[in-house]
């Protein structure tokens, strides 16, 4: 059933702000953006709304295989028309998982990530270990929520308490 057929006219609707909080307010000279799967969305939104990119940005879009990637023409067009924007498609089926060693990071880099929770958590941990002065901002999502993680964390606490008793 479509939305229009289910509305009573006049209808009252509530509109909320977008989910997430990617603000791209880097205080460094370089930015590395990492979008995993549909985590490319906030980066696409920003790129479509900004006409001028003043600071160097390298967007790494990671997908399992190229066929899953969306808006490649748009990203390539932005990269070809803006000298401060570079775009890389990273295919995990061919290249393995993206790691901190794939990134060209230094203390003057801000990293923004949006993607699946396991990818974001792994990359964040690696960057903390390998590049502790790099600023990292991220949003992680999980289609299954955190229920399993919460249960495992609870069980771990229970086992710990039993072992101490």
Contact map, one row per residue, 1 for C-alpha under 8 A:
111011000000000000000000000000000000000000000000000000000000000000000000000000000000000000000000000000000000000000000000000000000000000000000000000000000000000000000
111111000000000000000000000000000000000000000000000000000000000000000000000000000000000000000000000000000000000000000000000000000000000000000000000000000000000000000
111111100000000000000000000000000000000000000000000000000000000000000000000000000000000000000000000000000000000000000000000000000000000000000000000000000000000000000
011111100000000000000000000000000000000000000000000000000000000000000000000000000000000000000000000000000000000000000000000000000000000000000000000000000000000000000
111111100000000000000000000000000000000000000000000000000000000000000000000000000000000000000000000000000000000000000000000000000000000000000000000000000000000000000
111111110000000000000000000000000000000000000000000000000000000000000000000000000000000000000000000000000000000000000000000000000000000000000000000000000000000000000
001111111010000000000000000000000000000000000000000000000000000000000000000000000000000000000000000000000000000000000000000000000000000000000000000000000000000000000
000001111110000000000000000000000000000000000000000000000000000000000000000000000000000000000000000000000000000000000000000000000000000000000000000000000000000000000
000000111110000000000000000000000000000000000000000000000000000000000000000000000000000000000000000000000000000000000000000000000000000000000000000000000000000000000
000000011111000000000000000000000000000000000000000000000000000000000000000000000000000000000000000000000000000000000000000000000000000000000000000000000000000000000
000000111111100000000000000000000000000000000000000000000000000000000000000000000000000000000000000000000000000000000000000000000000000000000000000000000000000000000
000000000111110000000000000000000000000000000000000000000000000000000000000000000000000000000000000000000000000000000000000000000000000000000000000000000000000000000
000000000011111000000000000000000000000000000000000000000000000000000000000000000000000000000000000000000000000000000000000000000000000000000000000000000000000000000
000000000001111100000000000000000000000000000000000000000000000000000000000000000000000000000000000000000000000000000000000000000000000000000000000000000000000000000
000000000000111110000000000000000000000000000000000000000000000000000000000000000000000000000000000000000000000000000000000000000000000000000000000000000000000000000
000000000000011111000000000000000000000000000000000000000000000000000000000000000000000000000000000000000000000000000000000000000000000000000000000000000000000000000
000000000000001111100000000000000000000000000000000000000000000000000000000000000000000000000000000000000000000000000000000000000000000000000000000000000000000000000
000000000000000111110000000000000000000000000000000000000000000000000000000000000000000000000000000000000000000000000000000000000000000000000000000000000000000000000
000000000000000011111000000000000000000000000000000000000000000000000000000000000000000000000000000000000000000000000000000000000000000000000000000000000000000000000
000000000000000001111100000000000000000000000000000000000000000000000000000000000000000000000000000000000000000000000000000000000000000000100000000000000000000000000
000000000000000000111110000000000000000000000000000000000000000000000000000000000000000000000000000000000000000000000000000000000000000000100000000000000000000000000
000000000000000000011111000000000000000001000000000000000000000000000000000000000000000000000000000000000000000100000000000000000000000001100000000000000000000000000
000000000000000000001111100000000000000000000000000000000000000000000000000000000000000000000000000000000000000000000000000000000000000000000000000000000000000000000
000000000000000000000111110000000000000000000000000000000000000000000000000000000000000000000000000000000000000100000000000000000000000000000000000000000000000000000
000000000000000000000011111000000000000000000000000000000000000000000000000000000000000000000000000000000000000000000000000000000000000000000000000000000000000000000
000000000000000000000001111110100000000000000000000000000000000000000000000000000000000000000000000000000000010000000000000000000000000000000000000000000000000000000
000000000000000000000000111110000000000000000000000000000000000000000000000000000000000000000000000000000000010000000000000000000000000000000000000000000000000000000
000000000000000000000000011111100000000000000000000000000000000000000000000000000000000000000000000000000001110000000000000000000000000000000000000000000000000000000
000000000000000000000000011111100000000000000000000000110000000000000000000000000000000000000000000000000001100000000000000000000000000000000000000000000000000000000
000000000000000000000000000111110000000000000000000000111000000000000000000000000000000000000000000000000001110000000000000000000000000000000000000000000000000000000
000000000000000000000000010111111000000000000000000000111100000000000000000000000000000000000000000000000000111100000000000000000000000000000000000000000000000000000
000000000000000000000000000001111100000000000000000000001111000000000000000000000000000000000000000000000000111100000000000000000000000000000000000000000000000000000
000000000000000000000000000000111110000000100000000000001111000000000000000000000000000000000000000000000000001110000000000000000000000000000000000000000000000000000
000000000000000000000000000000011111000100000000000000000011110000000000000000000000000000000000000000000000001111100000000000000000000000000000000000000000000000000
000000000000000000000000000000001111111110100000000000000011110000000000000000000000000000000000000000000000000011100000000000000000000000000000000000000000000000000
000000000000000000000000000000000111111100000000000000000000111000000000000000000000000000000000000000000000000011110010000000000000000000000000000000000000000000000
000000000000000000000000000000000011111100000000000000000000111000011000000000000000000000000000000000000000000000110000000000000000000000000000000000000000000000000
000000000000000000000000000000000011111110000000000000000000000000000000000000000000000000000000000000000000000000100000000000000000000000000000000000000000000000000
000000000000000000000000000000000011111111000000000000000000000000000000000000000000000000000000000000000000000011110000000000000000000000000000000000000000000000000
000000000000000000000000000000000111111111110000000000000000100000000000000000000000000000000000000000000000000001100000000000000000000000000000000000000000000000000
000000000000000000000000000000000010011111111000000000000000000000000000000000000000000000000000000000000000000000000000000000000000000000000000000000000000000000000
000000000000000000000100000000000000001111111100000000000000000000000000000000000000000000000000000000000000000001000000000000000000000000000000000000000000000000000
000000000000000000000000000000001010000111111110000000000000000000000000000000000000000000000000000000000000000000000000000000000000000000000000000000000000000000000
000000000000000000000000000000000000000111111111000000000000000000000000000000000000000000000000000000000000000000000000000000000000000000000000000000000000000000000
000000000000000000000000000000000000000011111111100000000000000000000000000000000000000000000000000000000000000000000000000000000000000000000000000000000000000000000
000000000000000000000000000000000000000001111111110000000000000000000000000000000000000000000000000000000000000000000000000000000000000000000000000000000000000000000
000000000000000000000000000000000000000000111111111000000000000000000000000000000000000000000000000000000000000000000000000000000000000000000000000000000000000000000
000000000000000000000000000000000000000000011111111000000000000000000000000000000000000000000000000000000000000000000000000000000000000000000000000000000000000000000
000000000000000000000000000000000000000000001111111000000000000000000000000000000000000000000000000000000000000000000000000000000000000000000000000000000000000000000
000000000000000000000000000000000000000000000111111110000000000000000000000000000000000000000000000000000000000000000000000000000000000000000000000000000000000000000
000000000000000000000000000000000000000000000011111110000000000000000000000000000000000000000000000000000000000000000000000000000000000000000000000000000000000000000
000000000000000000000000000000000000000000000000011111000000000000000000000000000000000000000000000000000000000000000000000000000000000000000000000000000000000000000
000000000000000000000000000000000000000000000000011111110000000000000000000000000101100000000000000000000000000000000000000000000000000000000000000000000000000000000
000000000000000000000000000000000000000000000000000111110000000000000000000000000001000000000000000000000000000000000000000000000000000000000000000000000000000000000
000000000000000000000000000011100000000000000000000011111000000000000000000000000001000000000000000000000000000000000000000000000000000000000000000000000000000000000
000000000000000000000000000011100000000000000000000011111100000000000000000000000001110000000000000000000000000000000000000000000000000000000000000000000000000000000
000000000000000000000000000001111000000000000000000000111110000000000000000000000001110000000000000000000000000000000000000000000000000000000000000000000000000000000
000000000000000000000000000000111000000000000000000000011111000000000000000000000000111100000000000000000000000000000000000000000000000000000000000000000000000000000
000000000000000000000000000000011110000000000000000000001111100000000000000000000000111100000000000000000000000000000000000000000000000000000000000000000000000000000
000000000000000000000000000000011110000000000000000000000111110000000000000000000000001111000000000000000000000000000000000000000000000000000000000000000000000000000
000000000000000000000000000000000111100100000000000000000011111000000000000000000000001111000000000000000000000000000000000000000000000000000000000000000000000000000
000000000000000000000000000000000111100000000000000000000001111100000000000000000000000011110000010000000000000000000000000000000000000000000000000000000000000000000
000000000000000000000000000000000001100000000000000000000000111111011000000000000000000011110000000000000000000000000000000000000000000000000000000000000000000000000
000000000000000000000000000000000000000000000000000000000000011111010000000000000000000000111000000000000000000000000000000000000000000000000000000000000000000000000
000000000000000000000000000000000000000000000000000000000000001111111000000000000000000000111100000000000000000000000000000000000000000000000000000000000000000000000
000000000000000000000000000000000000000000000000000000000000001111111000000000000000000010100000000000000000000000000000000000000000000000000000000000000000000000000
000000000000000000000000000000000000000000000000000000000000000011111000000000000000000000000000000000000000000000000000000000000000000000000000000000000000000000000
000000000000000000000000000000000000100000000000000000000000001111111100000000000000000000000000000000000000000000000000000000000000000000000000000000000000000000000
000000000000000000000000000000000000100000000000000000000000001011111111000000000000000000000000000000000000000000000000000000000000000000000000000000000000000000000
000000000000000000000000000000000000000000000000000000000000000000011111000000000000000000000000000000000000000000000000000000000000000000000000000000000000000000000
000000000000000000000000000000000000000000000000000000000000000000001111111000000000000000000000000000000000000000000000000000000000000000000000000000000000000000000
000000000000000000000000000000000000000000000000000000000000000000001111111100000000000000000000000000000000000000000000000000000000000000000000000000000000000000000
000000000000000000000000000000000000000000000000000000000000000000000011111110000000000000000000000000000000000000000000000000000000000000000000000000000000000000000
000000000000000000000000000000000000000000000000000000000000000000000011111111000000000000000000000000000000000000000000000000000000000000000000000000000000000000000
000000000000000000000000000000000000000000000000000000000000000000000011111111100000001000000000000000000000000000000000000000000000000000000000000000000000000000000
000000000000000000000000000000000000000000000000000000000000000000000001111111110000001000000000000000000000000000000000000000000000000000000000000000000000000000000
000000000000000000000000000000000000000000000000000000000000000000000000111111111000000000000000000000000000000000000000000000000000000000000000000000000000000000000
000000000000000000000000000000000000000000000000000000000000000000000000011111111100100000000000000000000000000000000000000000000000000000000000000000000000000000000
000000000000000000000000000000000000000000000000000000000000000000000000001111111111111000000000000000000000000000000000000000000000000000000000000000000000000000000
000000000000000000000000000000000000000000000000000000000000000000000000000111111110000000000000000000000000000000000000000000000000000000000000000000000000000000000
000000000000000000000000000000000000000000000000000000000000000000000000000011111110000000000000000000000000000000000000000000000000000000000000000000000000000000000
000000000000000000000000000000000000000000000000000010000000000000000000000001111111100000000000000000000000000000000000000000000000000000000000000000000000000000000
000000000000000000000000000000000000000000000000000000000000000000000000000000111111110000000000000000000000000000000000000000000000000000000000000000000000000000000
000000000000000000000000000000000000000000000000000011111000000000000000000000100111110000000000000000000000000000000000000000000000000000000000000000000000000000000
000000000000000000000000000000000000000000000000000010011110000000000000000001100111111000000000000000000000000000000000000000000000000000000000000000000000000000000
000000000000000000000000000000000000000000000000000000011110000000000000000000100011111100000000000000000000000000000000000000000000000000000000000000000000000000000
000000000000000000000000000000000000000000000000000000000111100000000000001100100000111110000000000000000000000000000000000000000000000000000000000000000000000000000
000000000000000000000000000000000000000000000000000000000111100000000000000000000000011111000000000000000000000000000000000000000000000000000000000000000000000000000
000000000000000000000000000000000000000000000000000000000001111001000000000000000000001111100000000000000000000000000000000000000000000000000000000000000000000000000
000000000000000000000000000000000000000000000000000000000001111000000000000000000000000111110010010000000000000000000000000000000000000000000000000000000000000000000
000000000000000000000000000000000000000000000000000000000000011111000000000000000000000011111111000000000000000000000000000000000000000000000000000000000000000000000
000000000000000000000000000000000000000000000000000000000000011110000000000000000000000001111111110000000000000000000000000000000000000000000000000000000000000000000
000000000000000000000000000000000000000000000000000000000000000110000000000000000000000000111111000000000000000000000000000000000000000000000000000000000000000000000
000000000000000000000000000000000000000000000000000000000000000010000000000000000000000000111111000000000000000000000000000000000000000000000000000000000000000000000
000000000000000000000000000000000000000000000000000000000000000000000000000000000000000001111111110000000000000000000000000000000000000000000000000000000000000000000
000000000000000000000000000000000000000000000000000000000000000000000000000000000000000000111111110000000000000000000000000000000000000000000000000000000000000000000
000000000000000000000000000000000000000000000000000000000000000000000000000000000000000000010011111000000000000000000000000000000000000000000000000000000000000000000
000000000000000000000000000000000000000000000000000000000000010000000000000000000000000001010011111101000000000000000000001000000000000000000000000000000000000000000
000000000000000000000000000000000000000000000000000000000000000000000000000000000000000000000000111111100000000000000000001001000000000000000000000000000000000000000
000000000000000000000000000000000000000000000000000000000000000000000000000000000000000000000000011111100000000000000000001001100100000000000000000000000000000000000
000000000000000000000000000000000000000000000000000000000000000000000000000000000000000000000000001111110000000000000000000000000000000000000000000000000000000000000
000000000000000000000000000000000000000000000000000000000000000000000000000000000000000000000000011111110000000000000000000000000000000000000000000000000000000000000
000000000000000000000000000000000000000000000000000000000000000000000000000000000000000000000000001111111000000000000000000000000000000000000000000000000000000000000
000000000000000000000000000000000000000000000000000000000000000000000000000000000000000000000000000011111100000000000000000000000000000000000000000000000000000000000
000000000000000000000000000000000000000000000000000000000000000000000000000000000000000000000000000000111111100000000000000000000010010000000000000000000000000000000
000000000000000000000000000000000000000000000000000000000000000000000000000000000000000000000000000000011111100000000000000000000010110000000000000000000000000000000
000000000000000000000000000000000000000000000000000000000000000000000000000000000000000000000000000000001111100000000000000000000010111000000000000000000000000000000
000000000000000000000000000111000000000000000000000000000000000000000000000000000000000000000000000000001111110000000000000000000000010000000000000000000000000000000
000000000000000000000000000111110000000000000000000000000000000000000000000000000000000000000000000000001111111000000000000000000000011000000000000000000000000000000
000000000000000000000000011101110000000000000000000000000000000000000000000000000000000000000000000000000001111100000000000000000000011110000000000000000000000000000
000000000000000000000000000000111100000000000000000000000000000000000000000000000000000000000000000000000000111110000000000000000000011110000000000000000000000000000
000000000000000000000101000000111100000000000000000000000000000000000000000000000000000000000000000000000000011111000000000000000000000111000000000000000000000000000
000000000000000000000000000000001111001000000000000000000000000000000000000000000000000000000000000000000000001111100001000000000000000111110000000000000000000000000
000000000000000000000000000000000111001101000000000000000000000000000000000000000000000000000000000000000000000111110001000000000000000001111000000000000000000000000
000000000000000000000000000000000111111100000000000000000000000000000000000000000000000000000000000000000000000011111011000000000000000000111000000000000000000000000
000000000000000000000000000000000001101000000000000000000000000000000000000000000000000000000000000000000000000001111111000000000000000000011100000000000000000000000
000000000000000000000000000000000000000000000000000000000000000000000000000000000000000000000000000000000000000000111111100000000000000000011100000000000000000000000
000000000000000000000000000000000000000000000000000000000000000000000000000000000000000000000000000000000000000000011111110000000000000000000000000000000000000000000
000000000000000000000000000000000001000000000000000000000000000000000000000000000000000000000000000000000000000000111111111000000000000000000000000000000000000000000
000000000000000000000000000000000000000000000000000000000000000000000000000000000000000000000000000000000000000011111111111100000000000001110000000000000000000000000
000000000000000000000000000000000000000000000000000000000000000000000000000000000000000000000000000000000000000000001111111110000000000000010000000000000000000000000
000000000000000000000000000000000000000000000000000000000000000000000000000000000000000000000000000000000000000000000111111111000000000000000000000000000000000000000
000000000000000000000000000000000000000000000000000000000000000000000000000000000000000000000000011100000000000000000011111111100000000000000000000000000000000000000
000000000000000000000000000000000000000000000000000000000000000000000000000000000000000000000000000000000000000000000001111111110000000100000000000000000000000000000
000000000000000000000000000000000000000000000000000000000000000000000000000000000000000000000000000000000000000000000000111111111000000000000000000000000000000000000
000000000000000000000000000000000000000000000000000000000000000000000000000000000000000000000000001100000000000000000000011111111110000000000000000000000000000000000
000000000000000000000000000000000000000000000000000000000000000000000000000000000000000000000000000100000000000000000000001111111111010000000000000000000000000000000
000000000000000000000000000000000000000000000000000000000000000000000000000000000000000000000000000000000000000000000000000111111111110000000000000000000000000000000
000000000000000000000000000000000000000000000000000000000000000000000000000000000000000000000000000000000000000000000000000011111111000000000000000000000000000000000
000000000000000000000000000000000000000000000000000000000000000000000000000000000000000000000000000100000000000000000000000001111111000000000000000000000000000000000
000000000000000000000000000000000000000000000000000000000000000000000000000000000000000000000000000000001110000000000000000001111111110000000000000000000000000000000
000000000000000000000000000000000000000000000000000000000000000000000000000000000000000000000000000000000000000000000000000000111111110000000000000000000000000000000
000000000000000000000000000000000000000000000000000000000000000000000000000000000000000000000000000000000110000000000000000000010011111000000000000000000000000000000
000000000000000000000000000000000000000000000000000000000000000000000000000000000000000000000000000000001111111000000000000000110011111100000000000000000000000000000
000000000000000000000000000000000000000000000000000000000000000000000000000000000000000000000000000000000010111000000000000000000000111110000000000000000000000000000
000000000000000000000000000000000000000000000000000000000000000000000000000000000000000000000000000000000000011110000000000100000000011111000000000000000000000000000
000000000000000000000000000000000000000000000000000000000000000000000000000000000000000000000000000000000000011110000000000000000000001111100000000000000000000000000
000000000000000000000100000000000000000000000000000000000000000000000000000000000000000000000000000000000000000111000001000000000000000111110000000000000000000000000
000000000000000000011100000000000000000000000000000000000000000000000000000000000000000000000000000000000000000011100001000000000000000011111000000000000000000000000
000000000000000000000000000000000000000000000000000000000000000000000000000000000000000000000000000000000000000011111001100000000000000001111100000000000000000000000
000000000000000000000000000000000000000000000000000000000000000000000000000000000000000000000000000000000000000001111000000000000000000000111110100000000000000000000
000000000000000000000000000000000000000000000000000000000000000000000000000000000000000000000000000000000000000000011000000000000000000000011111110000000000000000000
000000000000000000000000000000000000000000000000000000000000000000000000000000000000000000000000000000000000000000000000000000000000000000001111100000000000000000000
000000000000000000000000000000000000000000000000000000000000000000000000000000000000000000000000000000000000000000000000000000000000000000000111111000000000000000000
000000000000000000000000000000000000000000000000000000000000000000000000000000000000000000000000000000000000000000000000000000000000000000001111111100000000000000000
000000000000000000000000000000000000000000000000000000000000000000000000000000000000000000000000000000000000000000000000000000000000000000000101111111000000000000000
000000000000000000000000000000000000000000000000000000000000000000000000000000000000000000000000000000000000000000000000000000000000000000000001111111100000000000000
000000000000000000000000000000000000000000000000000000000000000000000000000000000000000000000000000000000000000000000000000000000000000000000000111111110000000000000
000000000000000000000000000000000000000000000000000000000000000000000000000000000000000000000000000000000000000000000000000000000000000000000000011111111000000000000
000000000000000000000000000000000000000000000000000000000000000000000000000000000000000000000000000000000000000000000000000000000000000000000000011111111100000000000
000000000000000000000000000000000000000000000000000000000000000000000000000000000000000000000000000000000000000000000000000000000000000000000000001111111110000000000
000000000000000000000000000000000000000000000000000000000000000000000000000000000000000000000000000000000000000000000000000000000000000000000000000111111111000000000
000000000000000000000000000000000000000000000000000000000000000000000000000000000000000000000000000000000000000000000000000000000000000000000000000011111111100000000
000000000000000000000000000000000000000000000000000000000000000000000000000000000000000000000000000000000000000000000000000000000000000000000000000001111111110000000
000000000000000000000000000000000000000000000000000000000000000000000000000000000000000000000000000000000000000000000000000000000000000000000000000000111111111000000
000000000000000000000000000000000000000000000000000000000000000000000000000000000000000000000000000000000000000000000000000000000000000000000000000000011111111100000
000000000000000000000000000000000000000000000000000000000000000000000000000000000000000000000000000000000000000000000000000000000000000000000000000000001111111110000
000000000000000000000000000000000000000000000000000000000000000000000000000000000000000000000000000000000000000000000000000000000000000000000000000000000111111111000
000000000000000000000000000000000000000000000000000000000000000000000000000000000000000000000000000000000000000000000000000000000000000000000000000000000011111111100
000000000000000000000000000000000000000000000000000000000000000000000000000000000000000000000000000000000000000000000000000000000000000000000000000000000001111111110
000000000000000000000000000000000000000000000000000000000000000000000000000000000000000000000000000000000000000000000000000000000000000000000000000000000000111111111
000000000000000000000000000000000000000000000000000000000000000000000000000000000000000000000000000000000000000000000000000000000000000000000000000000000000011111111
000000000000000000000000000000000000000000000000000000000000000000000000000000000000000000000000000000000000000000000000000000000000000000000000000000000000001111111
000000000000000000000000000000000000000000000000000000000000000000000000000000000000000000000000000000000000000000000000000000000000000000000000000000000000000111111
000000000000000000000000000000000000000000000000000000000000000000000000000000000000000000000000000000000000000000000000000000000000000000000000000000000000000011111
